[in-house]
Amino acid sequence: MELSLMPPEAPATSLLTARDARQAALVRQWGQGQRATIFFSLNVPGSDKSPAGAQALFDGVLRELNESFAGIVRLAQACDAFGPYAIMAVDVDPVTAKTRCIGLEMQSPAARLVDLDVYSPTGVQIDRGRLGFPPRRCFVCKHAAAECIRAERHRREEVIAKAHALLTHF
């Protein structure tokens, strides 16, 4: 399923509305009988959430998810101020689902832009640290991304340029 991406400049109110709508869509899925829920989106820094190659990366990861999880069910798919996202149900325990998703997130440099969050039927997020995996790395250096963001180690333009460079072959 092809989606058209939103215009590159989204006002802050659109981002807040999009964040709230995504959360509401996700919460509606919990407790519906699936063993695990996957929330898939792209993590593209900067105001342009739809640079060249983003849609191709998104579509490619959707195909890989379909190959990785037999019987995956797409519960919702949309595009908002943050770009495209999909909510899927899988009949796999959440820890196994997260382990497979981490594998997809680590398979190529461009997959660094992929965000695959996994939730239990009650809405508990299964995170990397809980499974013994290291935190996501910064786009620019080898430190944890969260550390670099908090410490403001890199210029915004540098981070955006590195992220966009990951999309060049798409």
C-alpha positions as CSV (number, residue, x, y, z in Angstrom):
1,M,0.0,0.0,0.0
2,E,1.5,3.3,-1.1
3,L,1.1,6.4,1.0
4,S,1.7,10.0,0.0
5,L,3.7,11.8,2.6
6,M,2.8,15.1,4.1
7,P,4.5,18.4,3.1
8,P,7.9,18.8,4.7
9,E,7.1,21.6,7.0
10,A,4.6,20.7,9.7
11,P,3.6,23.2,12.4
12,A,4.1,22.2,16.1
13,T,0.4,22.0,16.6
14,S,0.2,19.4,13.8
15,L,3.0,17.4,15.5
16,L,1.2,17.4,18.8
17,T,-2.1,16.4,17.2
18,A,-0.4,13.7,15.3
19,R,1.4,12.3,18.4
20,D,-1.9,12.2,20.3
21,A,-3.7,10.6,17.4
22,R,-1.0,7.9,17.0
23,Q,-1.2,7.1,20.7
24,A,-5.0,6.9,20.6
25,A,-4.8,4.5,17.6
26,L,-2.3,2.4,19.4
27,V,-4.3,2.2,22.7
28,R,-7.4,1.2,20.8
29,Q,-5.6,-2.0,19.7
30,W,-4.5,-3.2,23.1
31,G,-6.5,-6.0,24.6
32,Q,-8.0,-7.0,21.3
33,G,-6.7,-10.5,21.5
34,Q,-3.3,-10.2,19.7
35,R,-0.3,-11.5,21.5
36,A,1.9,-8.6,20.5
37,T,1.3,-5.2,18.8
38,I,4.0,-3.6,16.6
39,F,4.0,0.1,16.0
40,F,6.2,0.9,13.0
41,S,7.3,4.4,12.0
42,L,10.4,6.1,10.7
43,N,12.7,8.2,12.9
44,V,13.6,11.1,10.6
45,P,15.1,14.0,12.4
46,G,14.3,17.6,11.4
47,S,11.2,19.2,10.1
48,D,11.1,17.3,6.8
49,K,9.7,14.0,7.8
50,S,9.4,12.9,4.2
51,P,12.8,13.3,2.5
52,A,13.6,11.5,-0.7
53,G,13.7,7.8,0.0
54,A,11.6,7.7,3.1
55,Q,8.6,6.2,1.5
56,A,10.7,3.5,-0.2
57,L,12.3,2.6,3.1
58,F,8.9,2.4,4.8
59,D,7.4,0.2,2.1
60,G,10.5,-2.1,2.1
61,V,10.3,-2.6,5.9
62,L,6.6,-3.4,5.6
63,R,7.5,-6.2,3.1
64,E,10.2,-7.4,5.5
65,L,7.8,-7.5,8.4
66,N,5.3,-9.5,6.3
67,E,8.2,-12.0,5.6
68,S,9.3,-12.1,9.3
69,F,6.0,-12.7,10.9
70,A,3.6,-15.3,9.4
71,G,0.0,-14.2,9.7
72,I,0.9,-10.5,10.6
73,V,-2.3,-8.4,10.5
74,R,-2.1,-4.7,9.6
75,L,-4.6,-3.0,12.0
76,A,-4.0,0.6,11.0
77,Q,-1.9,2.5,8.5
78,A,-1.8,6.2,8.0
79,C,0.4,9.2,7.3
80,D,0.5,12.3,9.5
81,A,2.9,15.1,10.3
82,F,5.5,12.6,11.4
83,G,5.3,10.6,8.2
84,P,3.9,7.1,7.6
85,Y,3.1,4.6,10.3
86,A,1.5,1.3,10.7
87,I,0.1,-0.7,13.6
88,M,0.2,-4.5,13.3
89,A,-0.7,-7.5,15.3
90,V,1.4,-10.7,15.5
91,D,0.7,-14.0,17.0
92,V,4.1,-14.2,18.7
93,D,5.0,-13.4,22.3
94,P,6.1,-9.8,22.7
95,V,9.7,-10.7,23.6
96,T,10.2,-12.8,20.5
97,A,8.5,-10.1,18.4
98,K,10.8,-7.4,19.8
99,T,13.9,-9.6,19.2
100,R,12.9,-10.0,15.6
101,C,12.2,-6.3,15.2
102,I,15.6,-5.4,16.7
103,G,17.1,-7.7,14.0
104,L,15.3,-5.7,11.3
105,E,16.4,-2.4,12.9
106,M,20.0,-3.5,12.8
107,Q,20.2,-5.1,9.3
108,S,21.4,-2.1,7.3
109,P,22.6,1.4,8.0
110,A,19.3,2.9,6.6
111,A,17.4,0.7,9.0
112,R,18.7,3.0,11.7
113,L,15.8,5.2,10.7
114,V,13.3,2.5,11.4
115,D,11.4,2.4,14.7
116,L,9.7,-0.8,15.6
117,D,8.0,-0.6,19.0
118,V,6.5,-3.8,20.4
119,Y,3.8,-3.9,23.1
120,S,2.2,-6.6,25.2
121,P,-1.6,-7.1,25.1
122,T,-1.9,-4.8,28.1
123,G,0.2,-2.0,26.5
124,V,3.5,-2.7,28.2
125,Q,6.3,-1.6,25.8
126,I,9.1,-4.2,25.4
127,D,12.3,-2.2,25.1
128,R,15.8,-3.0,24.0
129,G,17.3,-2.6,27.5
130,R,14.9,-5.1,29.0
131,L,16.2,-7.7,26.5
132,G,19.9,-6.8,27.1
133,F,20.4,-5.0,23.8
134,P,22.4,-1.7,23.8
135,P,20.5,1.6,23.2
136,R,20.1,3.0,19.7
137,R,23.2,4.7,18.4
138,C,23.5,8.3,17.4
139,F,23.3,9.1,13.7
140,V,26.6,11.0,13.9
141,C,28.8,9.1,16.4
142,K,28.9,5.8,18.3
143,H,27.4,7.1,21.5
144,A,23.8,6.3,22.6
145,A,21.4,8.6,20.6
146,A,19.6,9.6,23.8
147,E,22.8,10.8,25.4
148,C,23.8,12.9,22.3
149,I,20.3,14.4,22.2
150,R,20.4,15.3,25.9
151,A,23.9,16.7,25.7
152,E,23.3,18.4,22.4
153,R,26.6,17.0,21.1
154,H,25.9,17.6,17.5
155,R,24.6,20.5,15.4
156,R,21.0,19.8,14.2
157,E,22.0,20.3,10.6
158,E,24.7,17.6,11.0
159,V,22.3,15.1,12.4
160,I,19.7,15.8,9.7
161,A,22.3,15.5,6.9
162,K,23.5,12.1,8.3
163,A,20.0,10.8,8.5
164,H,19.2,12.0,4.9
165,A,22.4,10.4,3.7
166,L,21.1,7.0,4.9
167,L,18.2,7.3,2.5
168,T,20.3,8.1,-0.6
169,H,20.1,4.5,-2.1
170,F,16.3,4.5,-1.8
